[in-house]
């Protein structure tokens, strides 16, 4: 039956290297945004950009941590959505092997 083949079809899983690259890029982007927050704050206050350099480092790590946590939360939410979809007999929502994760479900709405 067609419904049974849709439920049991296995989609390719992303490679570990791609996940590591995405995590590294997100972490670096988050760190850069964190440092940028400190630079803009110093610029708005019209003080030298290099004042309190420990805050640059602190915001870098806070931004990197936030980006890293965002990836974990997003993956957990997608797993929960796919679990709900599998309970309803629908295929997974994501194309796991793609950089752009979300796409129209196969045979779904």
Rosetta constraint file for C-alpha pairs under 8 A:
AtomPair CA 1 CA 5 HARMONIC 6.53 0.50
AtomPair CA 2 CA 6 HARMONIC 6.29 0.50
AtomPair CA 3 CA 7 HARMONIC 6.35 0.50
AtomPair CA 3 CA 89 HARMONIC 7.65 0.50
AtomPair CA 4 CA 8 HARMONIC 6.25 0.50
AtomPair CA 5 CA 9 HARMONIC 5.89 0.50
AtomPair CA 6 CA 90 HARMONIC 7.55 0.50
AtomPair CA 6 CA 91 HARMONIC 6.33 0.50
AtomPair CA 7 CA 86 HARMONIC 7.19 0.50
AtomPair CA 7 CA 89 HARMONIC 6.23 0.50
AtomPair CA 7 CA 90 HARMONIC 6.78 0.50
AtomPair CA 7 CA 91 HARMONIC 6.14 0.50
AtomPair CA 11 CA 95 HARMONIC 7.41 0.50
AtomPair CA 11 CA 96 HARMONIC 6.91 0.50
AtomPair CA 12 CA 96 HARMONIC 6.16 0.50
AtomPair CA 12 CA 97 HARMONIC 6.02 0.50
AtomPair CA 13 CA 96 HARMONIC 5.41 0.50
AtomPair CA 13 CA 97 HARMONIC 5.94 0.50
AtomPair CA 14 CA 18 HARMONIC 6.72 0.50
AtomPair CA 14 CA 19 HARMONIC 7.09 0.50
AtomPair CA 14 CA 96 HARMONIC 5.61 0.50
AtomPair CA 14 CA 97 HARMONIC 4.79 0.50
AtomPair CA 14 CA 98 HARMONIC 7.64 0.50
AtomPair CA 15 CA 19 HARMONIC 6.62 0.50
AtomPair CA 15 CA 97 HARMONIC 7.75 0.50
AtomPair CA 16 CA 20 HARMONIC 6.13 0.50
AtomPair CA 17 CA 21 HARMONIC 6.13 0.50
AtomPair CA 18 CA 22 HARMONIC 6.14 0.50
AtomPair CA 19 CA 23 HARMONIC 6.05 0.50
AtomPair CA 20 CA 24 HARMONIC 6.05 0.50
AtomPair CA 21 CA 25 HARMONIC 6.04 0.50
AtomPair CA 22 CA 26 HARMONIC 6.03 0.50
AtomPair CA 23 CA 27 HARMONIC 6.02 0.50
AtomPair CA 23 CA 68 HARMONIC 6.60 0.50
AtomPair CA 23 CA 71 HARMONIC 7.30 0.50
AtomPair CA 24 CA 28 HARMONIC 6.16 0.50
AtomPair CA 25 CA 29 HARMONIC 6.06 0.50
AtomPair CA 26 CA 30 HARMONIC 5.99 0.50
AtomPair CA 26 CA 64 HARMONIC 7.49 0.50
AtomPair CA 26 CA 67 HARMONIC 5.70 0.50
AtomPair CA 26 CA 68 HARMONIC 6.68 0.50
AtomPair CA 26 CA 71 HARMONIC 7.98 0.50
AtomPair CA 27 CA 31 HARMONIC 6.10 0.50
AtomPair CA 27 CA 63 HARMONIC 7.56 0.50
AtomPair CA 27 CA 64 HARMONIC 4.44 0.50
AtomPair CA 27 CA 65 HARMONIC 6.99 0.50
AtomPair CA 27 CA 67 HARMONIC 5.46 0.50
AtomPair CA 27 CA 68 HARMONIC 5.69 0.50
AtomPair CA 28 CA 32 HARMONIC 6.07 0.50
AtomPair CA 28 CA 64 HARMONIC 6.26 0.50
AtomPair CA 29 CA 33 HARMONIC 6.14 0.50
AtomPair CA 29 CA 64 HARMONIC 7.26 0.50
AtomPair CA 29 CA 67 HARMONIC 7.69 0.50
AtomPair CA 30 CA 34 HARMONIC 6.13 0.50
AtomPair CA 30 CA 60 HARMONIC 7.29 0.50
AtomPair CA 30 CA 63 HARMONIC 4.37 0.50
AtomPair CA 30 CA 64 HARMONIC 4.46 0.50
AtomPair CA 30 CA 65 HARMONIC 7.52 0.50
AtomPair CA 30 CA 66 HARMONIC 6.81 0.50
AtomPair CA 30 CA 67 HARMONIC 5.15 0.50
AtomPair CA 31 CA 35 HARMONIC 6.24 0.50
AtomPair CA 31 CA 59 HARMONIC 7.11 0.50
AtomPair CA 31 CA 60 HARMONIC 4.05 0.50
AtomPair CA 31 CA 61 HARMONIC 5.87 0.50
AtomPair CA 31 CA 62 HARMONIC 7.06 0.50
AtomPair CA 31 CA 63 HARMONIC 4.53 0.50
AtomPair CA 31 CA 64 HARMONIC 4.31 0.50
AtomPair CA 31 CA 65 HARMONIC 7.94 0.50
AtomPair CA 32 CA 36 HARMONIC 6.06 0.50
AtomPair CA 32 CA 60 HARMONIC 6.21 0.50
AtomPair CA 32 CA 63 HARMONIC 7.33 0.50
AtomPair CA 32 CA 64 HARMONIC 7.94 0.50
AtomPair CA 33 CA 37 HARMONIC 6.24 0.50
AtomPair CA 33 CA 60 HARMONIC 7.31 0.50
AtomPair CA 33 CA 63 HARMONIC 6.36 0.50
AtomPair CA 34 CA 38 HARMONIC 6.85 0.50
AtomPair CA 34 CA 56 HARMONIC 7.63 0.50
AtomPair CA 34 CA 59 HARMONIC 4.57 0.50
AtomPair CA 34 CA 60 HARMONIC 4.63 0.50
AtomPair CA 34 CA 61 HARMONIC 7.40 0.50
AtomPair CA 34 CA 62 HARMONIC 6.61 0.50
AtomPair CA 34 CA 63 HARMONIC 4.53 0.50
AtomPair CA 34 CA 64 HARMONIC 7.50 0.50
AtomPair CA 35 CA 39 HARMONIC 6.40 0.50
AtomPair CA 35 CA 56 HARMONIC 5.14 0.50
AtomPair CA 35 CA 57 HARMONIC 7.05 0.50
AtomPair CA 35 CA 59 HARMONIC 5.44 0.50
AtomPair CA 35 CA 60 HARMONIC 4.91 0.50
AtomPair CA 35 CA 63 HARMONIC 7.81 0.50
AtomPair CA 36 CA 40 HARMONIC 6.02 0.50
AtomPair CA 37 CA 41 HARMONIC 6.04 0.50
AtomPair CA 37 CA 59 HARMONIC 7.50 0.50
AtomPair CA 38 CA 42 HARMONIC 6.18 0.50
AtomPair CA 38 CA 55 HARMONIC 6.93 0.50
AtomPair CA 38 CA 56 HARMONIC 5.90 0.50
AtomPair CA 38 CA 59 HARMONIC 6.93 0.50
AtomPair CA 39 CA 43 HARMONIC 6.14 0.50
AtomPair CA 39 CA 49 HARMONIC 5.68 0.50
AtomPair CA 39 CA 50 HARMONIC 7.99 0.50
AtomPair CA 39 CA 56 HARMONIC 7.64 0.50
AtomPair CA 40 CA 44 HARMONIC 6.05 0.50
AtomPair CA 41 CA 45 HARMONIC 6.28 0.50
AtomPair CA 42 CA 46 HARMONIC 6.13 0.50
AtomPair CA 42 CA 47 HARMONIC 5.45 0.50
AtomPair CA 42 CA 48 HARMONIC 6.54 0.50
AtomPair CA 42 CA 49 HARMONIC 5.49 0.50
AtomPair CA 42 CA 51 HARMONIC 7.60 0.50
AtomPair CA 43 CA 47 HARMONIC 6.21 0.50
AtomPair CA 43 CA 48 HARMONIC 7.24 0.50
AtomPair CA 43 CA 49 HARMONIC 6.44 0.50
AtomPair CA 47 CA 51 HARMONIC 7.23 0.50
AtomPair CA 52 CA 56 HARMONIC 7.42 0.50
AtomPair CA 53 CA 57 HARMONIC 6.79 0.50
AtomPair CA 54 CA 58 HARMONIC 6.10 0.50
AtomPair CA 55 CA 59 HARMONIC 5.93 0.50
AtomPair CA 56 CA 60 HARMONIC 6.10 0.50
AtomPair CA 57 CA 61 HARMONIC 6.33 0.50
AtomPair CA 58 CA 62 HARMONIC 6.19 0.50
AtomPair CA 59 CA 63 HARMONIC 5.92 0.50
AtomPair CA 60 CA 64 HARMONIC 6.14 0.50
AtomPair CA 61 CA 65 HARMONIC 5.99 0.50
AtomPair CA 62 CA 66 HARMONIC 6.09 0.50
AtomPair CA 63 CA 67 HARMONIC 6.20 0.50
AtomPair CA 64 CA 68 HARMONIC 6.15 0.50
AtomPair CA 65 CA 69 HARMONIC 6.11 0.50
AtomPair CA 66 CA 70 HARMONIC 6.08 0.50
AtomPair CA 67 CA 71 HARMONIC 6.51 0.50
AtomPair CA 68 CA 72 HARMONIC 6.66 0.50
AtomPair CA 69 CA 73 HARMONIC 6.17 0.50
AtomPair CA 70 CA 74 HARMONIC 6.02 0.50
AtomPair CA 71 CA 75 HARMONIC 6.15 0.50
AtomPair CA 72 CA 76 HARMONIC 6.20 0.50
AtomPair CA 73 CA 77 HARMONIC 6.19 0.50
AtomPair CA 74 CA 78 HARMONIC 6.23 0.50
AtomPair CA 75 CA 79 HARMONIC 6.13 0.50
AtomPair CA 76 CA 80 HARMONIC 6.25 0.50
AtomPair CA 77 CA 81 HARMONIC 6.19 0.50
AtomPair CA 78 CA 82 HARMONIC 6.11 0.50
AtomPair CA 78 CA 93 HARMONIC 7.97 0.50
AtomPair CA 78 CA 94 HARMONIC 7.95 0.50
AtomPair CA 79 CA 83 HARMONIC 6.11 0.50
AtomPair CA 80 CA 84 HARMONIC 6.27 0.50
AtomPair CA 81 CA 85 HARMONIC 6.13 0.50
AtomPair CA 81 CA 93 HARMONIC 7.57 0.50
AtomPair CA 82 CA 86 HARMONIC 6.01 0.50
AtomPair CA 82 CA 91 HARMONIC 7.73 0.50
AtomPair CA 82 CA 92 HARMONIC 5.11 0.50
AtomPair CA 82 CA 93 HARMONIC 6.19 0.50
AtomPair CA 83 CA 87 HARMONIC 6.24 0.50
AtomPair CA 84 CA 88 HARMONIC 6.47 0.50
AtomPair CA 85 CA 89 HARMONIC 6.30 0.50
AtomPair CA 85 CA 90 HARMONIC 5.01 0.50
AtomPair CA 85 CA 91 HARMONIC 6.56 0.50
AtomPair CA 85 CA 92 HARMONIC 6.51 0.50
AtomPair CA 85 CA 93 HARMONIC 7.72 0.50
AtomPair CA 86 CA 90 HARMONIC 5.27 0.50
AtomPair CA 86 CA 91 HARMONIC 6.31 0.50
AtomPair CA 86 CA 92 HARMONIC 6.96 0.50
AtomPair CA 90 CA 107 HARMONIC 8.00 0.50
AtomPair CA 90 CA 108 HARMONIC 6.74 0.50
AtomPair CA 91 CA 105 HARMONIC 6.86 0.50
AtomPair CA 91 CA 106 HARMONIC 6.63 0.50
AtomPair CA 91 CA 107 HARMONIC 7.71 0.50
AtomPair CA 91 CA 108 HARMONIC 7.49 0.50
AtomPair CA 92 CA 105 HARMONIC 6.96 0.50
AtomPair CA 93 CA 102 HARMONIC 6.83 0.50
AtomPair CA 93 CA 103 HARMONIC 6.96 0.50
AtomPair CA 93 CA 104 HARMONIC 7.15 0.50
AtomPair CA 93 CA 105 HARMONIC 5.22 0.50
AtomPair CA 94 CA 101 HARMONIC 5.49 0.50
AtomPair CA 94 CA 102 HARMONIC 5.05 0.50
AtomPair CA 94 CA 103 HARMONIC 6.09 0.50
AtomPair CA 94 CA 105 HARMONIC 7.30 0.50
AtomPair CA 95 CA 101 HARMONIC 5.63 0.50
AtomPair CA 95 CA 102 HARMONIC 6.57 0.50
AtomPair CA 95 CA 103 HARMONIC 6.69 0.50
AtomPair CA 96 CA 101 HARMONIC 6.29 0.50
AtomPair CA 97 CA 101 HARMONIC 7.79 0.50
AtomPair CA 104 CA 108 HARMONIC 7.80 0.50
AtomPair CA 105 CA 109 HARMONIC 7.03 0.50
